[in-house]
Amino acid sequence: MSTAETLVEKKTKVLIKLRGYKVIKKEEIKNALSITVKMKDGEKAIIWAVLTDGTVGVAYVTQLKKAMDDAEIKKGIITTIGKYTHTAKSRAKSSGIELIPKIFPSFQIFDHDFVSKHEVLTPEEKQQLLEEYKMQAYQLPRINSSDPSVIAVGGNPGDIVRVIRKSTTAGKYVAYRYVV
């Protein structure tokens, strides 16, 4: 592999930084870069950066699932600049593998002035918020799970995201969104 960083490697680096993962091990495998990371909750995950720009099929998902089982790791992530087949998407969902879409940015989106800081609430914070306002999560304004900011922070449908905006009058303004 050349010393120049590919687009998918840049995307993977941004993903790792945004989610606060710590890289444990990095190795090259056939047509991919395998990165074992430690997540914020102490669990491990395997990230595969697929270096080919073609379609990612079920073979990659199956191979990653086998690598996860061998390493006794429950979470897997695939990044690519290509598309995913329908079968790969459905197999990944049932295997605990997150597929990062090709539209995921290869730059730090939260460094932009117009992009507010996003954080996924912990289950305890979510429960406290809902009790405080005596409401159900679905009553909050919605944000799509395909939103680049939600993908960047690892939000899933059913999560609540805290959006912190800069405000000229209030200093900072906090809003909450329900991920759908």
C-alpha positions in Angstrom: 0.0 0.0 0.0 1.2 3.5 -0.8 2.2 6.0 1.9 -0.5 8.4 0.7 -3.6 8.1 2.9 -6.7 7.0 1.0 -10.2 8.6 1.3 -11.5 5.6 3.2 -8.6 5.8 5.7 -9.3 9.4 6.3 -13.0 8.6 6.9 -12.0 5.9 9.4 -9.6 8.2 11.2 -12.4 10.9 11.5 -14.8 8.2 12.8 -12.4 7.0 15.4 -11.6 10.5 16.6 -15.3 11.7 16.7 -16.4 8.7 18.7 -13.5 8.8 21.1 -12.2 5.3 20.3 -8.6 4.3 21.2 -6.7 2.2 18.6 -5.4 -1.0 20.1 -4.2 -2.8 16.9 -3.9 -2.0 13.2 -3.2 -4.5 10.5 -3.6 -4.9 6.7 -5.7 -7.7 5.4 -6.8 -8.5 1.9 -8.4 -5.4 0.4 -9.0 -3.9 3.8 -7.4 -2.3 6.9 -8.4 -4.0 10.2 -8.4 -1.7 13.2 -9.2 -3.0 16.7 -10.4 -0.2 19.0 -11.5 0.3 22.6 -14.8 2.2 22.8 -15.7 4.7 25.6 -17.6 2.0 27.5 -14.5 -0.2 27.7 -15.8 -2.7 25.1 -13.8 -3.5 22.0 -14.8 -3.2 18.3 -13.2 -4.1 15.0 -13.3 -1.5 12.2 -12.7 -2.7 8.7 -11.8 0.1 6.2 -12.5 -1.5 2.8 -9.9 -0.1 0.4 -11.6 -1.1 -2.8 -14.1 1.4 -4.3 -16.5 -1.3 -5.6 -19.6 -2.7 -3.9 -19.2 -4.2 -0.5 -21.0 -7.5 -0.5 -22.0 -10.2 2.1 -18.5 -11.7 1.9 -17.0 -8.8 3.8 -19.7 -9.0 6.4 -19.2 -12.7 6.8 -15.4 -12.4 7.1 -15.7 -9.5 9.7 -18.3 -11.5 11.7 -15.8 -14.5 11.8 -13.0 -12.2 12.9 -15.3 -10.7 15.6 -16.2 -14.2 16.8 -12.5 -15.3 16.8 -11.5 -12.3 18.9 -14.7 -12.5 21.1 -15.7 -9.0 20.1 -19.4 -8.0 19.8 -19.3 -4.9 17.6 -18.0 -4.4 14.1 -17.9 -1.4 11.8 -17.2 -1.3 8.0 -16.2 1.9 6.3 -16.0 2.2 2.5 -16.3 4.7 -0.4 -18.4 2.2 -2.3 -22.0 1.0 -1.8 -23.4 -1.9 0.2 -25.5 -4.7 -1.3 -28.9 -5.3 0.1 -27.9 -8.7 1.5 -24.8 -7.2 3.1 -27.0 -4.6 4.8 -29.5 -7.2 6.2 -26.7 -9.6 7.3 -24.7 -6.8 9.0 -27.8 -5.7 11.0 -28.3 -9.2 12.4 -24.6 -9.6 13.1 -24.0 -6.5 15.1 -22.0 -4.8 12.4 -22.5 -1.1 11.6 -22.1 0.0 8.0 -20.8 3.5 7.7 -22.4 5.0 4.5 -20.3 6.3 1.7 -21.6 9.9 2.3 -19.8 10.0 5.7 -17.4 12.9 5.6 -13.6 12.5 5.5 -13.1 15.7 7.6 -13.9 16.7 11.1 -17.5 18.1 10.7 -17.8 19.5 14.1 -14.8 21.9 13.4 -17.1 23.9 11.1 -18.7 27.0 12.5 -22.2 26.1 11.4 -22.3 22.5 12.8 -23.4 22.3 16.4 -21.9 19.8 18.8 -23.9 16.6 19.1 -23.8 14.0 21.9 -25.7 10.8 22.5 -27.2 10.7 25.9 -26.4 7.8 28.2 -29.4 5.6 29.3 -29.3 7.3 32.7 -29.3 10.8 31.1 -32.1 9.8 28.8 -34.2 8.5 31.7 -33.5 11.6 33.8 -34.5 14.0 30.9 -37.7 12.1 30.2 -38.7 12.1 33.9 -37.8 15.8 34.3 -40.1 16.9 31.4 -42.7 14.1 32.0 -42.7 13.0 28.4 -41.9 10.1 26.1 -38.8 10.1 23.8 -41.0 10.1 20.6 -42.5 13.5 21.7 -39.2 15.2 21.1 -38.3 16.8 17.8 -36.8 14.2 15.5 -33.5 13.8 13.7 -32.8 11.1 11.1 -30.3 8.3 11.9 -28.8 9.0 8.5 -27.8 12.5 9.5 -24.0 12.8 9.2 -23.8 14.3 12.8 -25.8 11.4 14.2 -23.6 8.8 12.4 -20.5 10.6 13.6 -21.4 10.3 17.2 -22.8 6.8 16.8 -26.5 7.5 17.4 -29.0 4.8 16.7 -32.8 4.9 16.3 -34.3 5.3 19.8 -31.4 7.3 21.1 -31.7 10.9 22.2 -29.0 13.4 21.0 -28.1 16.5 22.8 -27.4 19.4 20.4 -25.3 22.2 21.8 -25.4 25.4 19.8 -23.6 28.7 20.2 -26.0 31.6 20.9 -25.3 35.3 20.8 -27.9 36.0 23.4 -27.8 32.9 25.7 -24.1 31.9 25.3 -25.1 28.4 24.5 -28.4 26.7 23.8 -29.1 23.1 24.4 -31.7 21.1 22.4 -32.6 17.5 22.3 -33.6 15.3 19.3 -35.0 11.8 19.1 -33.2 9.7 16.6 -35.5 8.0 14.1 
